[in-house]
Amino acid sequence: MTDLETRAAPARAGALRRGGPALLGYAAVRALGLIALALWSAAHDKSAYTLLTARWDALWYTRVAELGYGYEVRMPNGDVHSNLAFFPLLPWLERLAAAVSRLSYADGGFVVSLFASLAAAWGIFAVADRVYGRRAGVCAVLLWAVLPVGIVQSMAYSESLFTALAAWSLYAVLTGRWVTAGTLALLAGLTRPVGLAVVAAVWTAAIASFVRDRDTTAPHGMHEEAHAPGGAARRVLGMLLAPLGAAGYVLWVGHRTGKGPLGYLDVQAGWRNGFDGGYAFARFVAEKFTSFPSALAGAGLVLGVALVVWLYVVCVRQGQPLPLLVYAGVVTALALCASSYFGSKPRLLLPAFPLLLPLARALARLRTRRSALVVGSVAALSAVYGAFWLNGSGPP
């Protein structure tokens, strides 16, 4: 074993010990959610495991893993739902899991999401710990776990995988590991369209680092390695790697459909999905106020959007590092300004974990007993809501 390896192993062990409480707390919250889902599903003669692995988008991912691309469904209104809308990394991992084990593709998706959710929790802790300290890091992970749609983290969906790649890419940026950051951004770009947010964060941070090269101190939240000898070349390489995943897949879809670089937008149009600056979502919310019962839902949506915007403003005021602000801003904009699937907005915001850091800082200032009571109460409500949600309309 080399000297580098002997030094790296204790460092990894120390990092895992430091993040251990956050990971244990996360696992406990997710276990509570799964138990609630199992009990609720059994009471309604449904399979909790089927809800997690073989419904909605999970079915589309397993079909890509099993059949490859080219499957599509023509809807009664003429819309064409093509599986080209789904990015390939999760299906690739499902196929790999099936190849090295006796798991089905659906089982593989569940296992991938299980481990990816733990990796995401660890990455969120690493980012928050570096910026605000260990206690805030633990609180950030627990807050991410108890989100109302947190059950999605345990589904055979791509949110957990994407969040893990995004969080560790951002951590790599904060610690000046540009090639690692670019590689993880590349993989994030192969996972979801919102991988563009990770690319934007890497590029913005790298450009800002170039601008600050004349300074003798590292930028706020950035590691001194960013300015070490050879740092410029690594930054450039990281920037070049970052967009290759998303760009490569989009260009491949354009070639496959014969519609050029904008072919992926046509695929999304078949799902009636796109980016309209939030006009369709605003109209959807406004229509809720046409009658009294639905007006309550409309008021809830307005309050939810206001809360998200307020949290982002607080993030800016608290001086979060630039890559976190860029990443959270792009994720939020893409989620709120998409022109369809309005019920998916909370799920699409799931990867925007930097928005939780102001709340994590506030929670970290409470005494341990009080913060545990807050998290425990919210975790119980989240578990019940997740079970109710998946047994009802569920995520599209």
C-alpha positions in Angstrom: 0.0 0.0 0.0 1.4 3.4 -0.9 1.8 6.3 1.5 -1.0 8.1 -0.3 -3.4 5.2 0.2 -2.4 4.9 3.9 -3.2 8.6 4.4 -6.4 8.4 2.4 -8.0 5.5 4.3 -7.9 7.1 7.8 -9.2 10.4 6.2 -12.2 8.5 4.7 -12.8 6.7 8.0 -12.7 10.0 9.8 -15.1 11.6 7.4 -17.5 8.7 7.8 -17.3 8.9 11.6 -18.0 12.7 11.4 -21.0 12.2 9.2 -22.2 9.1 11.1 -24.9 10.8 13.2 -26.3 12.4 10.1 -26.5 9.1 8.2 -28.0 7.2 11.2 -30.6 9.9 11.6 -31.4 9.9 7.9 -31.7 6.1 7.9 -34.1 6.3 10.9 -36.3 8.8 9.2 -36.5 6.9 6.0 -37.2 3.6 7.8 -40.1 5.4 9.6 -41.4 6.5 6.2 -41.2 3.0 4.7 -42.9 1.4 7.8 -45.7 3.9 7.5 -46.0 3.2 3.8 -46.1 -0.5 4.3 -48.8 -0.3 7.0 -51.0 2.1 5.0 -50.6 0.1 1.8 -51.5 -3.2 3.6 -54.6 -1.5 5.0 -55.7 -0.6 1.5 -54.8 -3.9 -0.2 -51.8 -2.5 -2.1 -48.2 -3.4 -2.3 -45.8 -0.8 -0.9 -42.9 -2.3 -2.8 -44.9 -2.0 -6.1 -45.6 1.7 -5.3 -41.9 2.2 -4.8 -40.5 0.3 -7.8 -43.1 -0.3 -10.5 -45.3 2.8 -10.8 -45.1 6.1 -12.7 -41.6 7.1 -13.8 -40.1 3.9 -12.2 -41.8 1.9 -14.9 -40.3 4.0 -17.7 -36.8 3.7 -16.2 -37.1 -0.1 -16.0 -38.3 -0.3 -19.6 -35.3 1.6 -20.7 -33.1 -0.8 -18.8 -34.8 -3.8 -20.3 -35.7 -2.7 -23.8 -33.4 0.2 -24.5 -34.6 3.4 -26.1 -37.4 3.6 -28.7 -40.5 2.7 -26.6 -43.3 5.2 -26.8 -47.0 5.5 -26.0 -49.5 7.4 -28.1 -52.1 9.1 -25.9 -55.8 9.5 -26.8 -55.2 13.2 -27.4 -52.4 12.5 -29.9 -49.5 13.2 -27.6 -46.5 10.9 -27.9 -44.8 9.8 -24.7 -41.3 8.6 -25.6 -38.9 7.0 -23.2 -36.2 9.3 -24.8 -37.4 11.8 -22.2 -35.6 9.8 -19.5 -31.9 10.2 -19.1 -29.8 7.0 -19.1 -27.7 6.8 -16.0 -30.3 5.2 -13.7 -31.3 2.6 -16.3 -27.7 1.8 -16.9 -27.2 1.2 -13.2 -30.3 -0.9 -13.1 -29.0 -3.0 -15.9 -25.6 -3.3 -14.2 -27.3 -4.4 -10.9 -29.3 -7.0 -12.8 -26.2 -8.3 -14.6 -24.1 -8.8 -11.5 -26.9 -10.3 -9.4 -30.3 -12.1 -9.7 -32.2 -8.8 -9.2 -34.9 -7.6 -11.6 -34.5 -4.2 -13.1 -37.1 -2.8 -10.7 -35.2 -4.4 -7.8 -32.0 -2.9 -9.1 -33.6 0.5 -9.3 -34.7 0.2 -5.6 -31.2 -0.8 -4.5 -29.6 2.0 -6.5 -31.9 4.5 -5.0 -31.3 3.1 -1.5 -27.6 3.5 -1.7 -27.8 6.8 -3.7 -30.1 8.3 -1.0 -27.4 7.5 1.7 -24.7 9.0 -0.6 -26.9 12.1 -1.1 -27.4 12.4 2.7 -23.6 12.1 3.2 -23.0 14.7 0.5 -25.5 17.1 1.9 -23.8 16.7 5.3 -20.4 17.3 3.8 -21.4 20.5 2.1 -23.3 21.9 5.1 -20.5 20.8 7.5 -17.9 22.6 5.5 -19.9 25.8 5.2 -21.6 26.0 8.6 -20.3 23.3 10.8 -21.1 19.7 11.9 -24.3 20.4 13.8 -25.8 22.4 10.9 -24.7 19.5 8.6 -26.7 17.0 10.7 -29.7 19.2 10.8 -29.5 19.8 7.0 -29.6 16.1 6.4 -32.5 15.5 8.7 -34.5 18.4 7.2 -33.9 16.9 3.7 -35.1 13.5 5.0 -38.4 14.9 6.6 -39.5 16.9 3.5 -43.2 16.1 2.8 -42.2 14.3 -0.5 -39.2 12.6 1.2 -40.6 9.2 0.3 -39.4 9.8 -3.3 -35.9 9.4 -1.9 -36.7 5.7 -1.4 -38.4 5.2 -4.8 -36.8 3.8 -8.0 -36.6 7.3 -9.3 -33.6 9.4 -10.2 -33.9 12.1 -7.6 -31.7 10.4 -5.0 -29.0 9.5 -7.5 -29.0 13.0 -9.0 -28.9 14.7 -5.5 -25.9 12.5 -4.5 -24.0 13.4 -7.6 -24.9 17.1 -7.3 -24.0 17.3 -3.6 -20.6 15.7 -4.0 -19.9 17.8 -7.1 -20.6 20.9 -5.1 -18.4 19.6 -2.3 -15.6 19.0 -4.8 -16.0 22.6 -6.0 -15.9 24.0 -2.4 -12.7 22.0 -1.8 -11.0 22.9 -5.1 -11.2 19.4 -6.6 -12.1 20.6 -10.1 -11.7 17.4 -12.1 -13.8 15.5 -9.6 -16.4 18.2 -9.7 -16.5 18.2 -13.5 -16.7 14.4 -13.6 -19.6 14.3 -11.1 -21.3 17.1 -13.0 -21.0 15.0 -16.2 -22.7 12.1 -14.4 -25.4 14.3 -13.0 -26.0 15.5 -16.6 -26.6 11.9 -17.6 -29.2 11.5 -14.8 -31.7 14.4 -15.2 -32.2 17.5 -17.4 -31.6 19.6 -14.3 -28.0 18.4 -14.4 -27.5 21.8 -16.1 -27.7 23.3 -12.6 -24.6 21.4 -11.6 -22.8 22.4 -14.8 -23.7 26.1 -14.1 -22.4 25.8 -10.6 -19.1 24.3 -11.7 -18.6 26.9 -14.5 -19.6 29.9 -12.3 -17.3 28.9 -9.5 -14.4 28.2 -11.8 -14.8 31.5 -13.6 -15.0 33.3 -10.3 -11.9 31.5 -9.2 -10.0 32.7 -12.3 -11.1 36.2 -11.6 -9.8 36.0 -8.0 -6.5 34.4 -9.0 -4.7 37.6 -8.1 -5.9 37.5 -4.6 -3.7 36.0 -1.9 -6.5 34.3 -0.1 -9.0 31.7 -1.4 -12.6 32.7 -2.0 -15.1 32.3 0.7 -15.9 28.6 1.1 -13.3 27.5 -1.3 -10.2 25.4 -0.6 -6.7 26.7 -1.1 -6.1 23.8 -3.6 -8.0 26.0 -6.1 -5.0 28.2 -6.3 -2.3 25.5 -6.1 0.3 25.0 -8.9 -1.5 23.5 -11.9 -4.9 24.6 -10.5 -5.8 26.5 -13.6 -5.4 23.5 -15.8 -7.5 21.4 -13.5 -10.2 24.1 -13.4 -10.3 24.1 -17.2 -10.5 20.4 -17.4 -13.3 20.3 -14.9 -15.2 22.9 -16.9 -14.7 20.9 -20.1 -15.9 17.7 -18.4 -18.9 19.1 -16.7 -21.3 19.6 -19.6 -20.4 16.5 -21.5 -23.1 14.3 -20.0 -26.1 16.5 -20.6 -24.8 17.7 -24.0 -23.9 14.2 -25.1 -27.3 12.8 -24.3 -29.3 15.7 -25.8 -27.2 15.6 -29.0 -27.6 11.8 -29.2 -31.4 12.2 -28.9 -31.4 14.8 -31.6 -29.4 12.5 -33.9 -31.7 9.5 -33.1 -34.9 11.5 -33.8 -33.4 13.2 -36.9 -34.4 16.6 -35.5 -30.9 18.0 -34.7 -29.8 19.6 -31.5 -33.4 20.6 -30.5 -34.7 17.0 -30.9 -34.9 16.6 -27.1 -37.2 19.6 -26.8 -39.5 17.9 -29.3 -39.5 14.8 -27.1 -40.4 16.8 -24.1 -43.1 18.6 -26.1 -44.7 15.2 -26.6 -45.1 15.0 -22.9 -46.5 18.6 -22.9 -43.5 19.7 -20.9 -41.2 22.6 -21.5 -40.0 25.9 -20.1 -42.3 28.9 -20.3 -41.0 31.1 -17.5 -43.7 30.0 -15.1 -46.7 31.3 -17.1 -48.6 27.9 -17.2 -47.9 27.3 -13.5 -49.2 30.8 -12.6 -52.3 30.3 -14.7 -52.8 26.9 -12.9 -52.6 28.5 -9.5 -54.9 31.4 -10.5 -57.5 28.9 -11.7 -57.6 27.4 -8.2 -59.2 30.7 -6.9 -62.3 30.3 -9.0 -64.1 28.3 -6.3 -63.9 28.1 -2.5 -62.7 24.6 -1.9 -59.9 24.8 -4.5 -59.0 28.3 -3.3 -57.5 26.8 -0.2 -55.2 24.7 -2.4 -54.4 27.8 -4.4 -53.5 29.7 -1.3 -51.3 26.8 -0.2 -49.5 26.8 -3.6 -48.9 30.6 -3.3 -47.5 30.2 0.2 -45.3 27.3 -0.9 -43.8 29.3 -3.7 -43.4 32.3 -1.5 -41.5 30.1 1.1 -39.2 28.8 -1.6 -38.4 32.3 -2.9 -38.0 33.6 0.7 -35.5 30.8 1.5 -33.5 31.6 -1.5 -33.3 35.2 -0.6 -32.2 34.2 2.9 -29.5 32.0 1.4 -28.2 35.0 -0.6 -28.3 37.3 2.5 -26.5 34.8 4.6 -23.7 34.7 2.1 -23.8 31.1 0.9 -20.9 30.2 -1.4 -21.5 31.1 -5.0 -21.8 27.5 -6.4 -24.5 26.7 -3.9 -26.5 29.8 -4.8 -26.2 29.2 -8.6 -27.1 25.5 -8.2 -30.1 26.1 -6.0 -31.2 29.0 -8.2 -31.2 27.0 -11.4 -32.9 24.0 -9.8 -35.6 26.2 -8.4 -36.1 28.2 -11.7 -36.4 25.0 -13.8 -38.8 23.4 -11.3 -41.1 26.4 -11.0 -41.0 27.5 -14.6 -41.7 24.1 -16.2 -44.9 24.3 -18.2 -46.5 21.0 -17.1 -46.8 18.4 -14.3 -47.7 20.9 -11.7 -48.1 18.2 -9.0 -44.5 17.3 -9.5 -43.1 20.7 -8.4 -42.3 19.6 -4.8 -40.5 16.5 -6.2 -38.6 18.5 -8.7 -37.4 20.8 -5.9 -36.1 17.9 -3.9 -32.5 18.3 -5.1 -32.4 22.0 -4.1 -31.0 21.1 -0.7 -29.1 24.4 -0.2 -32.5 26.1 0.4 -32.6 24.1 3.6 -29.4 25.5 5.0 -31.0 28.6 6.6 -33.5 26.3 8.4 -30.7 23.9 9.4 -28.7 26.8 10.9 -31.7 27.9 12.9 -32.4 24.3 14.0 -28.8 23.8 15.0 -29.0 26.7 17.4 -31.7 25.0 19.4 -30.9 22.7 22.3 -30.6 19.1 21.3 -33.8 17.9 23.0 -35.9 20.7 21.4 -34.4 20.1 17.9 -35.0 16.4 18.3 -38.6 17.0 19.2 -39.1 19.3 16.2 -37.5 16.8 13.8 -39.3 13.8 15.3 -42.7 15.5 15.0 -42.1 16.6 11.4 -40.7 13.1 10.5 -43.9 11.5 11.8 -46.1 13.9 9.8 -43.9 13.4 6.7 -44.2 9.6 7.0 -48.0 9.7 7.2 -48.2 12.1 4.3 -45.8 10.0 2.2 -47.9 6.9 2.8 -51.1 8.8 2.0 -49.6 10.4 -1.1 -48.3 7.2 -2.7 -51.5 5.4 -2.1 -53.4 8.2 -3.6 -52.4 10.3 -6.6 -48.7 9.8 -6.0 -45.9 11.4 -8.1 -46.5 11.4 -11.9 
